[in-house]
Amino acid sequence: MTDKTRFLRLESIIAYMQTEMDGDEIFLKYKGEKIAPREGKFLKLTKDPVPLNIEIAVDEKDPWVELELWDYDRLSPNDRLGKFKFLVDEVSDGFTTELAPDKNEVARYVLNWSVVERKTSSPAPQ
């Protein structure tokens, strides 16, 4: 039996208003777990897009996906900068979503993303 699974594909992130002169140090969380970067503690963001190439399986019952963006701090606790919310109810590409910042955050970020669908095999019923 063949089913289709829908994925949110995170393509790149851009900091178009940074808080640090040499670039912002950030990481992304999904459902409380760090998903980017896969290796290392943070991504260094400047005004150039940083590729992510991450896919998240989407629950068909809830087409909304929420990610948190965090600022990595070396000497103090990490700060949550805000949330990205995605409605992944159609297969398409070329989407962008701006960060909904937490209170008093001035930095601005955009995620480029798409929704893809792939056939997946499930075991035949017995």
Secondary structure, 3 states (H helix, E strand, C coil): CEEEEEEEEEEEEEEEECCCCCCEEEEEEECCEEEECCCCCCEEECCCCEEEEEEEECCCCCCEEEEEEEECCCCCCCEEEEEEEEECCCCEEEEEEECEECCCCCCEEEEEEEEEEEEEECCCCC
